[in-house]
């Protein structure tokens, strides 16, 4: 949703990218080339066929079920998904969060988000286009190691005043102890373009409002986003200000935000004619390319193709490292529910062995009583064995 606020742009020009050293990364380009135009079209069609996704309706619940099924089809596991319920008037609505754990900074998150509720119409542009884009990014990044963790978030309650995203910030981001560490929030809302116009430019949005302490960082991130669009898609860019979408509760919380919004704004927003026939699916396909390149950059994805053994190793995160008393274990998107964890000292003696059943996304192991030093950590599943060095201090 974008409300019809004053449509002036403050005469914002593209800010010089001097000082940014981003370059085209061939492997990222290979990943971006796998964005599927048919997937985008099929997902837009399926979103439209689900009906008007208003709070408290069966189509909204059916859309949530569809979202979960799609992520599962890409290889994400139930342990990686969380639903957060909140009251929206007399209705209970849900945000869906899918977490991919990073290899180097597992407790720092890149959030890629967009809403799935609609008002008055089926909302194929607002915001089926954002959902279709997020799907392609999630599909392509699932098996690629990223230094930072990623949360793919599908918000409900956006059309009722950003209720879902506000609930997430209040009850999840700020209720985490310590507060959730967010590197940036990348919001995608209404990126379908117009069927009656040439759609070759994407609006890149930066923070220009209060609190102002995060505006400079948002400006820098948005310049990086602009560079990624130019490196990994055929689109031109237009710089504008962020407003009236799900990044705003994060912005109010002093987080760093950026976003995509269509340059040619649809006249069908919030009407029964917000349909695929009135938008440009090729434009969404190109935006999915740009978003994929940007997320590879923001999350600091691996820059080379990994073989299966390297991939298994990179999926598993053990942190913090060095560690004192509590070690966190995440298998990332590996689908094992049962595994064993052991520690072997430099003499080859096993000093700890723990069997983990029905594993959660992140399991914790107490190292209380184990001597300081270097150890070999061994994670053993039914058909995989991964070893990593850790230091207890």
C-alpha positions in Angstrom: 0.0 0.0 0.0 1.1 3.5 -0.7 -1.3 6.3 0.3 -1.7 9.2 -2.1 0.5 11.6 -0.2 1.9 14.7 -1.8 3.6 13.4 -5.0 6.5 15.8 -4.9 9.9 14.2 -4.8 11.8 17.1 -3.2 13.6 17.2 -6.6 15.6 14.3 -5.3 18.4 13.4 -7.8 20.5 10.3 -7.8 23.2 10.8 -5.3 26.7 10.3 -6.4 28.0 6.8 -5.8 31.5 8.1 -5.3 33.0 6.2 -2.4 31.1 3.0 -3.1 33.4 0.3 -4.5 30.7 -2.2 -5.6 31.6 -4.2 -8.6 29.8 -6.9 -10.6 30.5 -10.3 -9.0 30.3 -13.0 -11.7 28.8 -15.6 -9.3 26.1 -13.2 -8.1 25.3 -12.6 -11.8 25.0 -16.4 -12.3 22.5 -16.6 -9.4 20.5 -13.6 -10.7 20.3 -15.2 -14.1 18.3 -18.0 -12.5 15.4 -15.7 -11.6 12.5 -17.4 -13.4 10.1 -15.3 -15.4 7.6 -18.2 -15.4 7.8 -18.5 -11.6 7.0 -14.8 -11.3 4.0 -15.1 -13.6 2.7 -18.2 -12.0 3.0 -16.8 -8.5 1.3 -13.6 -9.5 -1.5 -15.7 -11.0 -1.8 -17.8 -7.9 -1.9 -14.8 -5.7 -4.7 -13.3 -7.8 -6.7 -16.5 -7.7 -6.6 -16.5 -3.9 -9.1 -13.7 -3.9 -9.5 -10.6 -1.7 -7.2 -11.1 1.3 -9.0 -9.0 3.9 -8.6 -9.4 7.7 -10.6 -12.2 9.1 -11.4 -13.9 5.8 -10.8 -17.3 4.4 -8.7 -16.0 1.4 -6.3 -14.3 3.9 -5.8 -17.7 5.7 -5.5 -19.5 2.4 -2.8 -17.1 1.3 -0.9 -17.7 4.5 -1.1 -21.4 3.8 0.1 -20.9 0.3 3.0 -18.8 1.5 4.1 -21.6 3.8 3.8 -24.3 1.2 5.9 -22.2 -1.2 8.7 -21.8 1.2 8.6 -25.5 2.0 8.8 -26.3 -1.7 12.0 -24.3 -1.9 13.6 -26.4 0.8 13.0 -24.3 3.9 12.0 -26.3 6.9 9.1 -26.0 9.4 11.8 -25.1 12.0 12.8 -22.1 10.0 9.2 -20.7 10.0 7.5 -18.8 12.7 4.0 -17.3 12.8 3.2 -14.3 14.9 -0.4 -13.7 15.7 -1.9 -10.3 16.5 -5.3 -8.7 16.8 -6.5 -6.6 13.9 -9.9 -5.3 15.0 -12.0 -8.3 15.8 -9.8 -10.6 13.6 -6.7 -12.5 14.4 -4.0 -12.1 11.7 -0.6 -13.5 11.3 2.9 -12.5 10.2 5.0 -15.2 8.6 8.8 -15.1 9.2 11.3 -17.5 7.5 14.8 -17.3 8.9 18.0 -18.3 7.2 20.9 -18.3 9.6 24.1 -16.6 8.6 27.6 -18.2 8.9 29.6 -15.3 10.4 27.0 -13.0 12.0 24.1 -15.3 12.9 22.6 -12.8 15.3 22.5 -9.9 12.9 19.7 -9.8 10.4 18.9 -8.5 7.0 15.1 -8.3 6.7 13.4 -8.6 3.3 9.7 -7.9 3.8 6.4 -7.2 2.1 2.7 -7.5 3.0 0.3 -10.1 1.7 -3.1 -8.7 2.8 -5.2 -6.7 0.4 -8.1 -4.3 0.6 -11.1 -3.9 -1.8 -9.5 -6.1 -4.5 -7.3 -9.1 -5.1 -4.2 -6.9 -4.9 -2.1 -8.6 -7.6 0.1 -5.5 -7.8 -0.4 -4.3 -4.2 1.2 -6.5 -3.0 1.3 -9.8 -5.0 4.2 -8.2 -6.9 6.2 -7.8 -3.8 5.4 -11.4 -2.7 6.4 -12.8 -6.0 9.7 -10.9 -5.8 10.5 -12.1 -2.3 9.7 -15.7 -3.3 12.4 -15.6 -6.1 15.0 -14.2 -3.7 14.2 -16.8 -1.0 14.3 -19.6 -3.6 17.7 -18.7 -5.0 19.4 -17.8 -1.7 18.3 -20.9 0.2 21.5 -23.0 -0.5 23.9 -20.1 -0.7 25.9 -19.3 2.5 25.5 -15.7 3.7 27.5 -14.1 6.4 24.5 -12.3 7.8 21.2 -14.0 8.7 18.2 -13.2 6.6 14.5 -13.0 7.7 12.0 -13.1 4.9 8.9 -11.6 6.4 5.4 -11.6 5.0 3.3 -9.1 6.9 -0.5 -9.0 7.3 -2.4 -5.9 8.6 -0.5 -3.5 6.3 -3.6 -2.2 4.7 -5.1 -1.4 8.1 -2.3 0.9 9.1 0.9 -1.1 9.3 -0.5 -3.1 12.2 1.4 -6.3 11.5 4.8 -4.7 11.1 4.2 -2.5 14.2 3.3 -5.6 16.2 6.5 -7.4 15.0 8.7 -4.5 16.0 7.1 -4.1 19.4 6.7 -7.7 20.4 9.6 -9.4 18.6 12.3 -6.9 17.7 12.2 -5.0 21.0 11.2 -7.9 23.1 14.3 -9.9 22.2 16.9 -9.8 24.9 19.2 -8.3 23.9 17.2 -6.4 21.3 17.2 -7.9 17.8 20.2 -6.7 15.9 19.0 -5.6 12.5 21.5 -4.5 9.8 18.9 -3.2 7.5 15.2 -3.6 6.4 14.5 -3.9 2.7 10.8 -3.5 2.0 9.1 -4.4 -1.3 5.6 -3.0 -1.9 3.7 -2.5 -5.2 6.3 -3.1 -7.9 4.0 -4.3 -10.7 4.0 -1.3 -13.0 1.4 -0.4 -15.5 0.3 -2.5 -18.6 -0.3 0.7 -20.6 3.2 2.2 -20.0 6.9 1.4 -20.5 8.2 0.2 -17.1 12.0 0.6 -17.1 12.7 2.4 -13.8 12.4 1.3 -10.2 12.0 3.8 -7.3 14.6 3.2 -4.6 13.4 4.6 -1.3 15.5 6.1 1.5 14.7 7.5 5.0 14.2 11.2 5.2 12.0 11.5 8.3 12.4 11.5 12.1 14.3 10.2 13.9 17.0 11.6 11.7 19.9 9.7 13.3 19.5 6.8 10.9 19.0 8.9 7.7 22.6 9.0 6.6 23.0 5.2 7.0 19.7 4.7 5.1 21.0 7.0 2.3 24.2 4.9 2.1 22.3 1.6 1.9 19.9 3.0 -0.7 22.9 4.1 -2.8 24.2 0.5 -2.5 20.7 -0.7 -3.6 20.9 1.6 -6.6 24.2 0.2 -7.6 22.9 -3.3 -7.3 20.0 -2.5 -9.6 22.3 -1.2 -12.2 24.7 -4.1 -11.8 22.2 -7.0 -11.9 19.2 -5.8 -13.8 18.3 -3.8 -16.9 16.3 -1.2 -14.9 17.0 2.4 -14.3 16.7 3.9 -10.8 14.9 6.9 -9.3 15.6 8.0 -5.8 12.7 9.0 -3.6 11.7 9.1 0.1 10.2 6.2 2.1 6.6 6.5 3.4 3.4 4.6 4.2 4.6 1.0 4.1 5.9 -1.8 6.4 9.4 -0.3 6.8 8.0 2.7 8.7 7.6 1.0 12.2 11.2 -0.1 11.8 12.2 3.4 10.8 10.5 4.8 13.9 12.5 2.2 15.9 15.7 3.8 14.6 16.5 0.9 12.2 18.1 1.4 8.8 15.6 1.1 6.0 15.4 1.0 2.2 12.8 -0.1 -0.3 11.4 -0.7 -3.8 8.3 0.9 -5.2 7.1 1.1 -8.8 8.0 4.3 -10.7 4.8 4.3 -12.9 2.2 4.2 -10.2 -0.9 2.2 -10.8 -4.4 3.8 -10.9 -5.9 0.5 -9.7 -4.5 0.5 -6.2 -7.1 -0.6 -3.6 -9.8 -1.4 -6.3 -11.3 -4.5 -7.8 -9.2 -3.8 -11.0 -5.9 -4.4 -9.2 -5.3 -7.4 -11.5 -2.6 -9.0 -13.5 -4.0 -7.8 -16.8 -3.4 -4.2 -15.6 0.2 -4.6 -14.6 3.6 -5.7 -16.2 4.9 -9.1 -15.1 8.1 -8.6 -17.0 8.8 -5.5 -14.9 8.3 -7.7 -11.7 10.7 -10.2 -13.2 13.4 -7.5 -13.7 12.8 -6.3 -10.1 13.2 -9.8 -8.8 16.6 -9.8 -10.5 17.6 -6.5 -8.9 16.3 -7.6 -5.5 18.3 -10.9 -5.7 21.5 -9.1 -6.6 20.9 -6.6 -3.7 20.3 -9.4 -1.2 23.4 -11.3 -2.2 25.3 -8.1 -1.7 23.6 -7.0 1.6 23.9 -10.4 3.2 27.4 -11.0 2.0 26.7 -14.2 0.2 29.5 -16.6 -0.8 31.0 -15.6 -4.1 31.8 -19.0 -5.4 29.9 -22.2 -6.2 30.4 -24.7 -3.3 30.4 -28.5 -3.7 28.0 -30.5 -1.6 30.5 -31.1 1.3 31.4 -27.4 1.5 27.7 -26.5 1.3 26.8 -28.9 4.2 29.6 -27.3 6.3 28.6 -23.8 5.5 25.0 -24.4 6.4 25.9 -25.3 10.0 26.6 -22.4 12.3 28.2 -22.7 15.8 28.3 -19.5 17.7 29.7 -17.5 19.4 33.2 -18.6 18.6 35.2 -18.1 20.8 32.6 -19.2 23.3 32.5 -19.3 27.1 29.6 -21.3 28.5 26.7 -21.5 26.0 27.2 -22.6 22.4 24.4 -22.1 19.8 24.0 -24.6 17.0 22.0 -24.0 13.8 21.7 -26.4 10.8 20.5 -23.6 8.7 18.2 -25.0 6.0 19.4 -28.6 6.3 16.4 -30.7 7.0 17.7 -33.0 9.8 15.5 -33.1 12.9 17.8 -35.4 14.9 21.6 -35.2 15.2 24.4 -35.6 17.6 26.9 -33.0 18.8 30.3 -33.8 20.3 33.4 -32.0 21.3 36.9 -33.6 20.8 40.0 -32.1 22.5 43.4 -31.7 20.9 44.4 -35.1 22.3 41.6 -36.8 20.4 39.4 -37.4 23.5 35.7 -36.9 23.3 34.8 -34.5 26.2 31.1 -34.0 25.4 28.4 -35.8 23.5 24.8 -34.6 23.2 21.9 -36.2 21.3 19.5 -33.6 19.9 16.0 -34.8 19.0 13.3 -32.8 17.1 15.8 -30.0 16.7 14.6 -26.4 16.7 16.1 -23.8 14.4 18.7 -22.9 17.0 19.7 -25.4 19.8 21.9 -24.4 22.8 24.5 -26.6 24.4 26.0 -25.9 27.8 29.8 -26.1 28.0 29.9 -25.5 31.7 32.8 -27.4 33.3 34.8 -27.9 30.1 38.3 -26.6 30.2 39.4 -23.7 28.1 41.2 -24.4 24.9 40.7 -25.5 21.2 38.3 -28.2 20.3 36.9 -30.0 17.3 33.1 -29.7 17.2 31.4 -32.6 15.4 27.8 -32.5 14.1 26.6 -35.9 13.0 23.3 -36.4 11.2 22.0 -39.6 9.6 24.1 -39.1 6.5 26.3 -36.1 7.1 29.3 -35.4 9.4 30.5 -31.8 9.7 33.5 -30.7 11.8 34.4 -27.2 12.9 37.1 -25.8 15.2 35.9 -23.8 18.2 37.7 -22.1 21.1 36.4 -22.2 24.7 37.7 -19.2 26.6 
